[in-house]
Amino acid sequence: MPVPVPAVPAPLRVRPPRQDDLDALTELYIRANVADIGEADTDTDDVESIWRWPGFELAHDAVLIVDEHDRPAAYAWVHKTSAADLTVDPGWRTKGVGGALLAWLVARATEQAEQAGRRAPVQLEALTGDKAATRLLEAAGFHPTRATLLMGIDLTDGLDGPVWPPGAQPRPFDTARDARAAHALVTEAFRDVAGTTSRSFEQWATFTIQRRGFDPGLCLRAVAEERLVGVAVNHRFEGDGFVQYLAVARDWRRQGLGEALLRASFQHMASLGMPRATLYVDADNTTGAGRLYERAGMRVRHRWDRWELPVGPA
């Protein structure tokens, strides 16, 4: 049975998103970002990469609420891997729109889990301290599990250069040659972070090398005896640098390789005129990543809580 569309107040209406909504949806996210954290935290690549995700069906796994001028007022999507998101224009908050979208999202996630014959959590993130989001999620049965930090560093100040551990050599990144090896190393490294979901290469690629703004020249790898032992997958976001993935092989950890990759990335970004660099990290990361980033001069800018709700057959 199809999941019913959300019931929304007039003059709003519900329809499936279309490819030509991409720019307007990005603007919706940015309006919400600015209201919540004072700056943009989403670009067109972020929105479109979900649509390219293997197994994602735009007509069924996303829903768009628009106003009388067909301008996006709210948007939600959910993928069968448990990932999901929901955003509401600041001008339409407190009017029941978020609750209607959340109900749709849970219903669609439940349908996906039932089709797969498994019980799985649907996951959403909300800014820590957002009381309205907390009330909404708690009322729907969600519970907080983990937290994600956005950390940043000013690249216009003096930067210390990298110190490479003996045996490790920095090398440029070539997409055709290095992408699959980088994915394998990232997957291995992130297995040690509780709550992380492994992604196939095809899924991973939609968020990295298939981004419109992906530039392999911003990425960096480290090799030891021709073996890939570390990688920094970086890109540009709104004129700043962004470290999307930093991964080091288990047998090369705690030797300074991660810090060297990070500092080398910062120096390269600064040389290109990027004033700032940011990255996300799990707040409870047990690999010591947060401490590494602090040693490199990064500081926490914002924090989001992950909320989960198990859905599907018991």
N, C-alpha and C positions, 0 to 999 in steps of 0.2 A: 504493500500500500504506500503510495507516495507520501513523503513528509509534507504536511500542510504548510502553506506560506505563513509568515508571521502576521498577526493582526496589528495594524499600526493606525495611529490617529490621522485623520484628514488634516492637511491635504496630501499627506504622504501616500505612496503606493509602493508595492513590491514588484520587482522584476529580476530576471537573471542578469548578471553582468555580461557585457560584451567587450570585444577587443577594443572598440573605440572608446570605452570608458576608462582606459588605462590612465591617461593623464589626469582626468577628473578624480579618479580614485586616489592617485598619488597626492593630489592636492587635499583631499579629505584627510588622509593620514597626516599630512604635514600640519593641517589646522589643529588636529587632535594632539599631535606632538608638541606644538608650540604652547597650547593651552596647558598641557600636563607637565612638560619639563623645560619649556622656554626655548626650544630649538628643534629643528628638523631632525628626525631620526629614521626617516624612510625616504627612499627614492623609487623611481620607476622600475629599476631592476628588482627591488625587493618585492614589489607587487607582482610583476610579470613572472618572476622565477617560480612562484607558486603555481601559476597556470601551466608552466612547462613541466611540472613535477610528474614523473611517471605515475599513472593511476589516477590523476586528478581530472575530474570532469567539471568544467566550468558551469555547465548548465544544471548540474545536480549538487555539486559540492560547495557552491557559493551562492549567496543571495545578496541583492543590493536593494536598499531603500532609497527612493529619490523623492524630491519635493515637487511642487507643481511645475517647476521649470526644468524638471528632469536632472536636477543637480544632486549628486550623491549626498545623502544625509546620514547613512549608516551602511555598514558592510560587514559581512562575516563569511568565513570559509572554514572547512574542516576536511582533513585528509585522513585516509584510512590508516595511516601510521600513528594516529593519536594527536598529531599536531593540529592546531586550530588557532583562529584569531578573530577578534571582534573589535570594531571601532565605531564610535558615534561622534558625529559633528558636535562641537561644544554647544552650539545653539539648539540642539535637539536633545540634550541630556535632561534627565529628570522628568521625561514625558512618557516613560514606558517603552521607549524604543529599544533600549539595551536589554530589558527583560524579555521582550518579544523575540529579539534576535538570539538571545542565549537559549531560549526554549527551542527555537528552530535548530540551533547548532547541536544541542544535546540529542534531539530527535534524529537528526541526520547521522550523528556519530553512532547512535544506538543501532540505526538501520545498517550502517557499514559493518559494525561488529557482528550483528546477527547474520549478515550475508557471508562474513568470513568464518562464522561458527566459533567465535572466540570472545572472551571477555577482555576488555582492554580499557585503559584510562584515556579519557579525552583531556587534553592539556591546554590551559590558557595562562597567559601572563597578565598581571596587573601591577601597576606602579605601587610600590610599598607606601603605605599610608593613605591610599585612595579609599576613603571610607565608603563612598557610594559603591565602588566596585566590590569591596569586601562584603558589604551587605547583600548585594546581588548574587555573588558567587556562593556565599554561605547559604542563602535561602534556596539555591538550586542544588545544594548537597555537595558542592565542591569543598576540598580541604587543601590547605597550603602544604607543599612538600619541600621545595627547594627555592633558591633565589639566584638571580643573575645580576651581576654588577656591570655597569658601563664605566670603564676607567679611561683616563685621558692624560696626555702630556703636552705641554707647550714646547713646540719645536723651535721657537725663536730664541730661546735661551741657549747657553752653551751646552753642548751635548758631549758626553764621554764616548769615545770610540769603542768598538768591540775588541774584546780580547779572546782570540780563538784558542780553544784547548788544543794541546799537541795532537797531531794526527788528523784534525778536522780542517777542511778547506772550504771556503765559500765559493759557490759557483752560481752562474746565472740560471734562470729557469726557462726551459723550453716546453711549451704546452704539449706538443706532439710527443716529445720524448719523456717528459717528467710527470704528466698529469696523473697517470694511473699509479705510479710509484708514490706520488705525494698522497693520493687518496688512501692507499694501503697504510702508509705511515700514520696519517691522521687517524684512521680507523683504529689502528693498534694503540695509539697514544690515548685516545678518548675512551677506550674500553675501561681505563682505570678511573674514569670520572663517573661516579654513581649517578644513575638517572639519565645518562646519555643514550640515545637511540642510534644504533649503527645504520648508516645509509649505504645503499648500493652505489657503485660508481656513477650510474646514470642519474640517481637522485642527487648525489653530491655535486655533480657537474652542473646541474641547473642553478645552483646557488653560487658557483665559483667561475669556472672557465667559460660558461655560457652567458654570463652577465654581459650586457652591452658594454659596460665600462671596464671589463676585465683587461688588464694590461700585464702580460707576463714580465715586462721589464721592472715592475714594482715588486715582484716575488723574488725570493732568495732561497737557495738550498745549500746544505752542507754535506760534503761527502768525506768518507774515510776509506781509502783503498777502493775507490770507485763505487762504494756502497752508499746509498742515501741514508744519512743518519739524522738529518734535521731539515725542516722546511718552514718557511714563513710565507703564507699565501696572503698577499696584501692587495688592496685596491684603493682607488680614490673615491671619497664620498663628500660631495658638496665642497670640493676644494681641499678637504683635509685628507690625511692618510688614515687608512683603516686596516688593522691587522685582523684578518678573518680567521685564520688558523695559524697557530704556532705549535709545532709538534716535534718531539725529539724521541729517537729510539730508546727503548728501556735501558739498554746497556751503555748509553751515552748520557744518561741523566746525572744531575748533580756534579757536572764537570764544567759548567759555565757555558755550554753550547746554546741553550735556549736564550740566555741573556745576550750572548754575542749576536745571534740572529736578530734579536729584537733591537739591539743598539745599532746594528748595521742597517736595519730597515728604517729606523728613525733618521739616521744620517742621510740615507738616500732620499727619503721623503723631504727632509729639510732642504736638500740641495735642489729639489724641484720646486721649492717655494711653498710647500705645504706648511701652514702655521701650526697645525695640531695633528696629533694622532690619537686614535681611540681603539678600544677593543672590548669585547665582552668576555666575562669569565664567571664560571660557577662560583657562588659565594663560599661553598663548602668543598671546593676542589681539593682533593687529597694529594695531588701531585706537587703541591707547593707553588702552583702557577701564580696565585695572588701575591705571594711574597716576592716572587721573581719580578713581577711587574712593578711592585713598589720599589724594589732595589733599582730598577731602571728609571725611576722617577715618575711613574704613573700614580694617579690618585683617583679615588672613586668619585664619579660624578652623579650617578643615579643608580637606583636599585629597584628591581622588579621581583615579585614573588610568583612562583609557578603554582597554579591551582589545578587539582586533578579530580576527576569524577569517573569511577569505573562504570562502564556501560556494556551492554551485550549479555549473552547467556551466562549464567552463573557456572 
